[in-house]
């Protein structure tokens, strides 16, 4: 079996340098790191992570509880977190919140040995938050937070809802339908509150018939849209609380031969890369330039792991409306 000593000899570096390339690659210059990695590939060297974990009592693993992969936001976030962890020499155990019951999900994740946990699934009043704290390991919530606070990074969801409603009204829309996910999640609750506040300030009418609350399930969203369009007065604009909802609605509306934005305007929230595509060109609300929730979450988690601290981290990032072609 090829050893790190063999790699070091062929690469012309010390064995400790090989170890740093495996465990802390950012501490090695790019030139030297590339050379060592090239030799590792040539020799088919596989680091013995099991042996390392026995010696250090560490798994070099983190857990991620992600939202559903039919949402481009979570696809992009999962990719970012997995890649960042890989560069740190960690693997990521990924779990999806809608695959199993919440009880089974948290029981599975909390029973595994892990250096830290990233969660995008925590409900605002979740009973599992106390169990998370009892684990005594670093954790951070992203795109969600618990009513008790804890470690989290989010966009200003209230501001996002407020900006979207204000923007649509400024464009002359009075009949606006708001499509939201479950209000038990802080993300949707605050986007809904921001929407309502702006509509009240602008004296623009809304009621239960102009607000839809659904799970993030394409079939349920399509069904709800059918009910909305069957009403006597069709909305001139739809404010989708996520880009994923907006994407599903765009697909449905186009299949009905309704033009966007000529027949119905639409905006989303999250500003995902997928929906920026020229074929969709969705007007959306997201964090200000240069700020990415998943990057901040994984960077902060590793700081806590490396420093051995459980210091509280709470950050709310301001939003910006990115105007494109759907209004």
Secondary structure, DSSP 4 states (H G I P E B T S, - for coil): ---HHHHHHHHTS-HHHHHHHHH-GGGS-HHHHHHHHHHHHHTT----HHHHHHHHT---EEEEEE--TTSHHHHHHHHHHHHHHHHTT-EEEEEETTTS-HHHHHHHHHHS--SEEEES---TT-TTHHHHHHT-SEEEEES--BTTB-SEEEE-HHHHHHHHHHHHHHTT--SEEEEE--TTSHHHHHHHHHHHHHHHHTT----GGGEEE--S-HHHHHHHHHHHHTSSS--SEEEESSHHHHHHHHHHHHHTT--TTTT-EEEEES--TGGGSTTT--EEEEEPTT--HHHHHHHHHHHHHHHT-----EEEE-EEEE--S--
